[in-house]
Amino acid sequence: MAIVKMKKLRLISAKSQKSELMEKLMLLGCVELDSQDFMLYDPTLSEIVEREYSDWGPFRVQRQIYDSALKVLDKYAPVKTPFLAGKPEVSQNKIADGGLENRCKNAAKELSLLDEKLRNLKSDEVKQRMLIESLRPWKTCEIPLDHPGTRYSKVIFGTLPAECNMDMLHTALSEKTEEYSIFTVSEDADCIYFYIICHRAAEESVMNVLREKGFALPAFGHAAGKAYELIVEAMNYLDYIEGDRERSQKRILELAAFRDDIKLCSDHYGTLIDRCEAEGLLMGTQESVILQGWVTEPETEELEKLLNEYDCAYELSDPVEEEYPNVPVKLKNGPLTNGLNMVTDMYSLPQYGTVDANPLMAPFFILFYGIMMADMGYGLLMLAIGLLVTLKLRPAEGFMKYFGLLMIEGGIATFAMGAITGGFFGDSLSHAAMLLFGKEFALPKLFDPLNDTILVLIGALILGFIHLNAGMAVSFYMKIRDRKIMDALWYEGAMWLVFISAALAFLKIGTVSGCPIPLIAALLLFFYGSTRGKKGVAKLTAIFSTVYNELTGWFGDLLSYSRLMALMLAGSVIAQVFNTLGAMPGNFIVFLIIAIIGNALNFGLNLIGCYVHDLRLQCLEFFNKFYTDGGRPFKPLKVKSKFYKVTK
């Protein structure tokens, strides 16, 4: 329920133990390495230390081989996974071990070769089919397509446009020479396929006439032999390609048995790459390596137990206040507040040494979300989605885990507020009862958002007042903790005094001749506190700034909570509109279809809209009272997996 305390680790170890030590630290998974570039800028240190270097290039190449093999398997031997199936679990020792590589290295290489072979077969198939298509018009031609002619004659193959008049072509050729013969092989809607035999001396004249008529060379290119023989040969080659493809695909299916091993090998090389990159943060001398980083305080005992097994000297110390902006942050929350990490991750982590806002924000965020959604049907849907994600995917950490928990908590709050306001997919039950039984039906409710709008607005503003004061209470505590007692008394203390005296003035308690004496006194104290330490014109400026930024700004912040009412009304009205439209034809089936579509749209819109508005109330109204952002997440060196859920 707080920010985990960190220890600063400084370590120097024998260089011969570097690889083994880094592997053990990765398996331990609680140390984040820090940059030590400052050593290179120190004239004295830079003469004896240099950056450690590990060549991760071969590891990246090997991992690419395994990843490529997996892509081949996914393409030719896909595995159907159940909807929202969680990742299988595997121990980090098994990933880090790499003992499976001997079993699947050859399989991965063979898969890559088979994929390349199948691509080549596909290319050859396309070429052969194009060749067959180009030869088809010439299949009745009895002379070879590469016929060279004789000593005195030339054979020319080609095509003419279908609209070409062959009689006119004969006439034009006859005017040039009598030493030619034209043989039409076939015709289609586009072309006339022919060949012409002419005397070599007349070749140029014949070609000039043919070009004028739209002559084009045949599409078969440099094909050699008779057309029908080439077609048969190409068809036989296509049969061979098909057989070779089937054999290759069958072999890929056999190699699919190595899929899980290949995944483990890919993750293994991923850990090696991560470790090599981490080693780039080390500094070294001729015989030693120097490490600096951060470790969580609860895990220091386990770390010390590990380090005592090696020839190394180390120091664990608390970070000083000047280092807080650079200290990594890890939040420790219980199951009820863990989902709020989704909010703080989107905003910004708190700075180390400050307060974790999740436990403070959780009751307000969940309650506000329930108020804005306020529908039992929508609450049940959210609860179902959250349980499905949490129990089916079983995410260990990250966005999906926080999303699932937040949906469960928000769903419960939404259902509870829906029970109070009597909403179940709007007023769908009322319309359904009227269509099915001809009777009116309504769920019991404490109030109706549409008829009790002022009541909802007042309740929203009261909740907003409580929310803002909770933020001020946290700020008051932090100032007292940091020994800024006067700042706490002259701001939060004076502001609370103003609120109390304003309530007394409203109740006419302490009022003399219509003058609210306690309120005036409280305002004077508040203005005095805001001008502390300022002189001259700065005091007057501070008073005006306080009136504008604090008093009127506080009132503006309070009005922001009217969005709780607005979102509750909007969701209720949209649901009722769709239900009414569905009920107008008087047919229950039509009503059911329209109501489902409309409520689905309303649910999706409100799911996002309520989250955004709730997030705004937390980030802009609540956080600005006490929250110090800018924390960076704690990212320890640990075993990570792309395909599995890693367990220790």
C-alpha positions in Angstrom: 0.0 0.0 0.0 3.0 2.3 -0.5 6.1 3.1 -2.5 8.6 0.3 -1.9 11.8 1.5 -0.2 15.0 1.2 -2.3 18.6 0.6 -1.5 21.5 1.9 -3.6 23.9 -0.9 -4.5 27.6 -0.4 -5.2 29.6 -3.5 -6.1 33.1 -4.4 -7.3 33.8 -8.0 -8.4 36.5 -10.0 -10.1 36.1 -9.8 -13.8 36.4 -13.6 -14.1 33.0 -13.9 -12.3 31.2 -11.3 -14.4 29.1 -13.6 -16.6 28.1 -15.9 -13.8 27.3 -13.0 -11.4 25.1 -11.3 -14.1 23.3 -14.5 -14.8 22.5 -15.0 -11.1 21.4 -11.3 -10.7 19.1 -11.8 -13.7 17.5 -14.9 -12.1 17.1 -13.1 -8.8 15.3 -10.3 -10.7 15.5 -7.5 -8.1 18.4 -5.3 -9.2 18.1 -2.4 -11.7 21.5 -1.4 -13.1 22.3 2.3 -13.2 24.6 4.2 -15.6 28.1 5.0 -14.4 29.1 7.4 -17.1 30.2 9.9 -14.5 33.4 7.8 -14.1 34.4 8.5 -17.7 34.1 12.3 -17.1 36.3 12.1 -14.0 40.0 12.8 -15.1 41.4 10.4 -12.5 38.9 7.5 -12.8 38.8 7.7 -16.6 42.5 6.6 -16.7 41.8 3.3 -14.9 38.2 2.3 -15.9 36.5 1.8 -19.1 33.0 0.7 -20.2 32.4 -3.1 -20.3 31.4 -4.4 -23.6 29.6 -7.6 -24.5 29.0 -8.7 -28.1 25.3 -9.5 -28.4 25.3 -9.6 -32.2 25.6 -13.4 -32.5 22.8 -13.8 -30.0 20.5 -11.5 -32.0 21.2 -13.4 -35.2 20.4 -16.7 -33.5 17.2 -15.4 -32.0 16.2 -14.2 -35.4 16.6 -17.7 -36.7 14.3 -19.0 -34.1 11.8 -16.2 -34.6 11.8 -16.8 -38.3 11.2 -20.6 -37.7 8.2 -19.7 -35.6 6.8 -17.5 -38.3 7.1 -20.4 -40.7 5.2 -22.7 -38.3 2.5 -20.1 -37.8 2.1 -19.8 -41.5 2.1 -23.5 -42.5 1.2 -25.2 -39.3 -0.9 -22.7 -37.3 -2.2 -23.7 -33.8 -5.7 -22.6 -32.8 -5.7 -21.1 -29.3 -8.8 -20.7 -27.2 -10.4 -17.3 -26.9 -8.6 -15.2 -24.2 -6.2 -18.1 -23.5 -3.6 -17.3 -21.0 0.1 -17.9 -21.6 1.5 -21.2 -20.4 3.8 -21.1 -17.4 7.5 -21.9 -17.5 10.2 -21.5 -14.9 12.8 -18.8 -15.5 15.5 -21.4 -14.9 14.3 -23.3 -17.9 14.4 -20.2 -20.1 17.8 -19.2 -18.9 19.2 -22.7 -19.2 19.2 -23.0 -23.0 19.6 -26.8 -22.8 17.0 -27.4 -25.5 19.1 -25.7 -28.2 20.8 -28.9 -29.3 17.4 -30.4 -30.0 15.9 -27.6 -32.0 18.8 -25.7 -33.7 18.8 -28.0 -36.7 15.0 -27.9 -36.8 14.9 -24.1 -36.8 17.4 -24.0 -39.7 15.5 -26.6 -41.6 12.3 -24.7 -41.2 14.0 -21.6 -42.7 15.3 -23.6 -45.6 11.9 -25.1 -46.2 10.3 -21.7 -46.2 12.8 -20.4 -48.7 12.2 -23.5 -50.8 8.5 -23.0 -50.8 8.9 -19.4 -51.8 11.1 -20.5 -54.7 8.5 -23.2 -55.7 5.8 -20.6 -55.7 7.9 -18.3 -57.9 8.6 -21.2 -60.3 4.9 -22.1 -60.3 4.0 -18.6 -61.3 6.6 -18.6 -64.1 5.4 -21.9 -65.5 1.7 -20.9 -65.4 2.6 -17.7 -67.2 4.6 -19.7 -69.8 1.7 -22.1 -70.4 -0.7 -19.1 -70.8 1.6 -17.5 -73.3 2.0 -20.8 -75.2 -1.6 -21.8 -75.3 -2.5 -19.8 -78.5 0.5 -21.5 -80.2 -0.2 -25.1 -79.3 -1.3 -26.0 -82.8 1.9 -24.6 -84.3 3.8 -27.5 -86.0 7.2 -25.8 -86.2 9.5 -25.0 -83.3 9.1 -21.6 -81.7 12.8 -21.0 -82.0 13.0 -22.1 -85.6 16.1 -20.3 -87.1 14.9 -20.4 -90.7 17.2 -21.4 -93.5 20.0 -19.9 -95.4 17.7 -17.8 -97.5 14.5 -17.7 -95.5 13.5 -16.1 -92.1 10.7 -17.3 -89.8 9.0 -14.5 -87.8 6.5 -15.2 -84.9 4.3 -12.5 -83.7 0.8 -11.1 -83.0 -1.5 -8.5 -84.7 -4.5 -6.8 -83.2 -7.7 -8.7 -83.7 -9.2 -5.9 -85.8 -6.4 -6.2 -88.4 -7.7 -7.1 -91.9 -5.6 -9.9 -93.2 -6.5 -9.3 -96.9 -5.3 -5.7 -96.6 -2.1 -7.0 -94.9 -1.5 -9.3 -97.9 -2.0 -6.4 -100.3 0.4 -4.3 -98.4 3.0 -7.0 -98.3 2.5 -7.9 -102.0 3.5 -4.3 -102.9 6.8 -4.8 -101.2 7.7 -8.4 -102.1 6.2 -11.6 -103.4 8.6 -13.8 -101.4 6.6 -14.4 -98.2 3.9 -16.7 -96.8 1.7 -16.0 -93.7 0.3 -18.8 -91.5 -2.4 -18.0 -89.0 -2.1 -20.2 -85.9 -5.1 -19.0 -83.8 -7.2 -16.0 -83.0 -9.0 -14.6 -79.9 -10.8 -11.5 -79.0 -7.6 -9.5 -78.7 -5.0 -10.8 -81.1 -4.2 -12.8 -84.2 -1.3 -15.2 -83.6 0.7 -16.0 -86.7 4.1 -16.6 -88.2 5.5 -15.5 -91.5 8.2 -17.0 -93.7 10.0 -14.6 -96.0 13.2 -14.2 -98.0 15.9 -12.8 -95.8 16.5 -10.0 -98.4 12.8 -8.9 -97.9 12.9 -9.1 -94.0 13.2 -5.4 -93.4 10.4 -4.5 -95.9 8.1 -7.1 -94.3 8.8 -5.9 -90.8 8.1 -2.3 -91.8 4.6 -3.4 -93.1 3.9 -5.5 -90.0 4.9 -2.7 -87.6 2.4 -0.4 -89.4 -0.3 -2.9 -88.7 0.5 -3.1 -85.0 2.8 -6.1 -84.9 4.1 -7.3 -81.5 6.5 -10.0 -80.5 4.9 -13.1 -78.9 4.7 -13.4 -75.1 6.5 -16.7 -74.9 9.9 -14.9 -75.2 12.8 -17.2 -75.9 10.9 -20.5 -75.6 12.6 -23.3 -77.6 10.8 -26.2 -79.2 7.3 -26.9 -80.3 4.5 -25.2 -78.3 2.5 -28.3 -77.3 5.7 -30.1 -76.2 6.6 -27.1 -74.0 3.1 -27.0 -72.5 3.3 -30.7 -71.6 6.8 -30.2 -70.2 5.5 -27.2 -68.1 2.5 -29.2 -66.9 4.8 -32.0 -65.8 7.0 -29.5 -63.9 3.9 -28.1 -62.2 3.0 -31.6 -61.0 6.5 -31.9 -59.7 6.2 -28.5 -57.9 2.9 -29.6 -56.3 4.5 -32.8 -55.1 7.6 -31.1 -53.8 5.4 -28.5 -52.0 3.3 -31.2 -50.4 6.5 -33.0 -49.2 7.9 -29.7 -47.8 4.7 -28.8 -46.0 4.4 -32.3 -44.6 8.0 -31.9 -43.3 7.0 -28.6 -41.7 4.1 -30.3 -40.0 6.5 -32.9 -38.6 8.9 -30.1 -37.4 5.9 -28.4 -35.6 6.6 -30.8 -32.7 9.6 -28.5 -31.9 7.4 -25.4 -31.6 7.5 -25.1 -27.8 11.3 -25.8 -27.8 11.9 -23.2 -30.4 9.9 -20.7 -28.4 12.0 -21.4 -25.3 15.2 -21.1 -27.3 14.0 -17.7 -28.7 13.3 -16.5 -25.2 16.7 -17.9 -24.0 18.5 -15.8 -26.6 16.3 -12.8 -25.6 17.7 -13.1 -22.0 21.2 -13.3 -23.3 20.7 -10.1 -25.3 19.2 -8.4 -22.3 22.1 -9.5 -20.2 24.7 -8.3 -22.7 22.9 -4.9 -22.9 22.9 -4.7 -19.1 26.6 -5.5 -19.1 27.1 -2.3 -21.1 26.2 -0.4 -18.0 29.2 -1.9 -16.1 32.6 -0.3 -15.7 35.7 -2.3 -15.5 39.4 -2.3 -14.8 41.9 -4.8 -16.0 40.9 -7.4 -13.3 37.5 -6.2 -11.9 34.1 -4.9 -12.8 32.2 -2.2 -11.1 28.4 -2.2 -10.8 25.9 0.4 -9.5 22.2 0.1 -9.2 19.1 -0.1 -7.1 17.5 -3.0 -5.2 14.2 -3.1 -3.3 14.6 -3.2 0.4 12.5 -6.4 1.0 14.9 -8.3 -1.3 18.2 -7.1 0.1 18.6 -10.2 2.3 18.3 -12.5 -0.7 20.7 -10.3 -2.6 23.3 -10.3 0.1 23.0 -14.1 0.4 23.8 -14.3 -3.3 26.7 -11.8 -3.3 28.4 -13.5 -0.3 29.0 -16.5 -2.6 31.3 -14.4 -4.8 34.6 -12.6 -4.5 33.2 -9.2 -4.4 32.8 -6.1 -2.2 29.5 -4.3 -2.0 27.6 -1.6 -0.2 23.9 -1.1 0.3 22.8 2.3 1.4 19.7 4.5 1.6 19.3 7.1 -1.1 19.8 10.7 0.1 17.0 13.2 -0.6 19.0 14.8 -3.4 18.8 11.5 -5.3 15.1 11.0 -5.0 14.2 12.3 -8.5 16.5 9.6 -9.9 15.5 6.7 -7.7 13.3 4.2 -9.5 9.8 3.7 -8.1 8.0 0.4 -7.4 4.4 0.5 -6.0 3.2 -2.2 -3.6 -0.6 -2.4 -3.5 -3.1 -4.9 -2.3 -5.7 -6.6 -4.5 -8.2 -3.8 -4.0 -5.9 -1.0 -5.0 -3.6 -2.8 -7.6 -6.0 -2.0 -10.5 -5.4 1.7 -9.9 -1.9 1.3 -11.2 -3.5 1.6 -14.6 -4.4 5.2 -13.7 -1.0 6.2 -12.2 0.8 4.6 -15.1 -1.2 6.7 -17.6 -0.6 9.8 -15.5 2.9 9.5 -14.0 4.4 7.5 -11.2 4.9 9.4 -7.9 8.4 10.5 -7.2 10.3 8.4 -4.7 10.0 9.7 -1.1 6.4 11.0 -1.7 3.0 9.3 -1.3 1.5 6.4 -3.3 -1.9 7.8 -4.4 -3.5 4.5 -5.3 -4.9 3.6 -1.8 -6.1 7.2 -1.4 -7.6 7.4 -4.8 -9.2 3.9 -5.0 -12.4 4.4 -3.0 -13.1 7.7 -4.8 -12.3 6.4 -8.3 -14.4 3.3 -8.0 -17.3 5.1 -6.4 -17.3 7.9 -9.0 -17.2 5.3 -11.8 -20.2 3.5 -10.3 -22.1 6.8 -10.0 -21.5 7.8 -13.6 -22.4 4.3 -15.0 -25.1 3.5 -12.5 -26.8 0.5 -14.1 -27.1 -3.1 -12.9 -26.9 -4.5 -16.4 -23.8 -2.6 -17.3 -22.2 -3.5 -13.9 -22.8 -7.2 -14.6 -21.1 -6.9 -18.0 -18.1 -5.1 -16.5 -17.9 -7.7 -13.8 -18.0 -10.5 -16.4 -15.3 -8.9 -18.6 -13.1 -8.3 -15.5 -13.4 -11.9 -14.3 -12.8 -13.3 -17.8 -9.6 -11.3 -18.2 -8.4 -12.1 -14.7 -9.2 -15.8 -14.5 -8.8 -16.7 -18.2 -5.7 -14.7 -19.2 -4.2 -14.8 -15.7 -1.9 -11.9 -16.4 1.0 -11.7 -13.9 1.4 -7.9 -14.3 1.0 -5.0 -16.6 -2.0 -3.4 -18.3 -4.2 -6.4 -18.7 -3.9 -7.3 -15.0 -4.8 -3.8 -13.9 -7.6 -3.6 -16.5 -9.2 -6.8 -15.2 -9.1 -5.7 -11.6 -10.4 -2.3 -12.3 -13.3 -3.7 -14.4 -14.3 -6.0 -11.5 -14.2 -3.2 -8.9 -15.9 -0.7 -11.3 -18.5 -3.4 -12.1 -19.4 -3.9 -8.5 -19.8 -0.2 -7.9 -21.8 0.2 -11.1 -24.2 -2.6 -10.1 -24.6 -1.2 -6.6 -25.4 2.3 -7.9 -27.8 0.7 -10.5 -29.6 -1.1 -7.7 -30.0 2.3 -5.9 -31.3 4.1 -9.0 -33.3 1.1 -10.4 -31.5 0.8 -13.7 -31.1 -2.5 -15.6 -30.0 -1.6 -19.2 -32.0 1.6 -18.6 -35.7 0.8 -18.3 -35.5 -2.3 -20.5 -37.4 -4.5 -17.9 -40.4 -2.1 -17.9 -40.7 -2.2 -21.7 -40.2 -5.9 -21.8 -42.9 -6.5 -19.2 -45.4 -4.3 -21.1 -44.7 -6.1 -24.4 -44.8 -9.6 -23.0 -47.5 -9.4 -20.3 -49.2 -6.0 -20.9 -48.3 -4.9 -17.4 -46.1 -2.2 -16.1 -43.0 -3.2 -14.1 -40.4 -1.1 -12.4 -37.5 -2.1 -10.1 -37.4 -0.6 -6.6 -35.1 2.4 -6.3 -34.1 5.1 -3.7 -34.2 7.9 -6.3 -34.6 8.5 -10.0 -31.7 10.4 -11.7 -34.1 11.9 -14.2 -36.6 13.2 -11.7 -34.3 13.9 -8.8 -31.7 15.9 -10.7 -31.1 18.5 -8.0 -30.6 15.8 -5.4 -28.0 14.1 -7.6 -26.2 17.4 -8.2 -26.1 18.2 -4.5 -24.8 14.7 -3.8 -22.1 15.0 -6.5 -20.9 18.4 -5.0 -20.8 16.9 -1.5 -18.7 14.0 -2.7 -16.4 16.5 -4.6 -16.0 18.5 -1.4 -15.0 15.4 0.5 -12.6 14.4 -2.3 -10.9 17.7 -2.4 -10.5 17.8 1.4 -9.1 14.3 1.3 -6.4 15.6 -1.0 -5.7 18.6 1.3 -5.5 16.2 4.3 -2.8 14.2 2.5 -0.9 17.4 1.7 -1.3 18.5 5.4 0.2 15.2 6.5 3.1 15.4 4.1 4.0 18.9 5.2 3.9 17.9 8.8 6.0 14.8 8.0 8.6 17.0 6.2 8.5 19.4 9.2 6.9 22.2 7.2 4.5 22.8 10.0 3.8 26.4 9.4 3.1 25.9 5.7 0.5 23.2 6.7 -1.2 25.4 9.3 -1.2 28.6 7.2 -2.6 26.9 4.1 -4.6 23.7 4.8 -5.3 24.7 8.4 -6.5 28.2 7.4 -8.5 26.9 4.5 -10.4 24.4 6.8 -11.0 27.3 9.2 -12.6 29.2 6.3 -14.8 26.3 5.5 -15.9 25.9 9.2 -16.6 29.6 9.6 -18.5 29.6 6.3 -20.7 26.8 7.6 -21.2 28.8 10.9 -22.2 31.9 8.9 -24.7 29.8 6.9 -26.2 28.6 10.2 -26.0 32.2 11.5 -23.8 31.1 14.4 -21.4 33.8 15.6 -23.1 36.5 13.4 -23.2 40.0 15.0 -25.7 42.4 13.4 -25.7 40.3 10.2 -21.9 40.3 10.1 -20.2 36.9 10.0 -17.4 37.6 12.4 -15.8 34.0 12.4 -15.8 34.0 8.5 -14.1 37.4 8.3 -11.5 36.4 10.9 -10.8 33.2 9.1 -10.4 35.0 5.7 -8.0 37.5 7.3 -5.9 34.6 8.7 -5.9 32.9 5.3 -4.8 36.0 3.5 -2.1 36.6 6.1 -0.8 33.1 5.6 -0.7 33.5 1.9 1.4 36.7 2.2 4.0 35.3 4.6 7.5 36.2 3.6 6.4 38.8 1.1 7.0 42.5 1.3 5.6 45.7 -0.3 3.6 45.3 -3.5 4.2 41.6 -3.4 1.9 41.3 -0.4 -0.9 43.0 -2.3 -0.3 40.8 -5.4 -0.3 37.7 -3.2 -3.8 38.6 -1.8 -5.3 39.0 -5.3 -3.5 35.8 -6.4 -5.0 34.0 -3.4 -8.5 35.2 -4.2 -8.3 34.1 -7.8 -6.2 30.9 -7.6 -7.3 29.5 -4.2 -10.8 30.7 -3.3 -12.4 31.0 -6.8 -10.2 28.2 -8.1 -11.4 25.9 -5.3 -15.0 26.8 -6.1 -14.3 26.0 -9.8 -12.8 22.7 -8.9 -15.8 21.8 -6.8 -18.1 22.5 -9.8 -16.1 20.0 -11.9 -17.8 17.3 -9.9 -21.1 18.1 -11.5 -19.9 15.8 -14.3 -20.9 12.9 -12.0 -24.5 14.0 -12.4 -24.1 14.8 -16.1 -22.7 11.4 -17.0 -25.3 9.6 -14.8 -28.1 11.4 -16.6 -26.5 11.0 -20.1 -26.2 7.2 -19.7 -29.7 6.8 -18.4 -31.3 9.0 -21.0 -29.5 7.3 -24.0 -30.5 3.8 -22.7 -34.1 4.9 -22.3 -34.2 6.4 -25.8 -33.0 3.2 -27.4 -35.4 1.1 -25.3 -38.3 3.4 -26.3 -37.4 3.2 -30.0 -37.3 -0.6 -29.7 -40.7 -0.8 -28.0 -42.5 1.5 -30.6 -43.2 -1.3 -33.2 -44.9 -3.3 -30.4 -42.9 -6.5 -31.2 -40.7 -8.1 -28.5 -38.2 -9.5 -30.9 -37.7 -6.1 -32.6 -37.5 -4.5 -29.2 -34.8 -7.0 -28.1 -32.7 -6.4 -31.2 -32.8 -2.6 -31.0 -32.3 -2.6 -27.2 -29.3 -4.8 -27.4 -27.7 -2.8 -30.2 -28.5 0.5 -28.5 -27.4 -0.5 -25.0 -24.2 -2.0 -26.5 -23.3 1.3 -28.0 -24.3 3.2 -24.8 -22.2 0.7 -22.7 -19.1 1.2 -24.9 -19.5 4.9 -25.0 -19.9 5.2 -21.2 -17.2 2.7 -20.5 -14.6 5.0 -22.1 -16.3 8.3 -21.3 -16.7 7.6 -17.6 -13.1 6.4 -17.3 -11.9 9.6 -19.0 -13.9 11.9 -16.7 -13.1 9.9 -13.6 -9.4 10.1 -14.6 -9.7 13.9 -15.0 -11.2 14.3 -11.5 -8.3 12.4 -10.0 -5.5 13.9 -12.0 -6.6 17.6 -12.1 -8.6 18.0 -8.9 -7.2 15.4 -6.5 -3.6 15.0 -7.4 -2.8 18.7 -7.6 -3.4 19.0 -3.9 -0.5 16.7 -2.9 0.9 14.5 -5.8 4.5 14.9 -6.8 4.9 13.2 -10.2 8.0 12.4 -12.2 8.8 9.0 -10.8 10.4 6.5 -13.2 9.4 2.8 -13.0 11.7 0.2 -11.5 13.0 -2.0 -14.2 15.2 -4.7 -12.7 17.3 -7.1 -14.8 15.2 -10.2 -14.9 14.2 -13.1 -17.2 11.5 -11.9 -19.6 9.5 -14.1 -22.0 7.7 -13.3 -25.2 5.7 -16.5 -25.3 5.4 -17.7 -21.7 4.4 -16.6 -18.2 7.6 -16.7 -16.3 7.6 -18.1 -12.7 10.5 -18.4 -10.3 
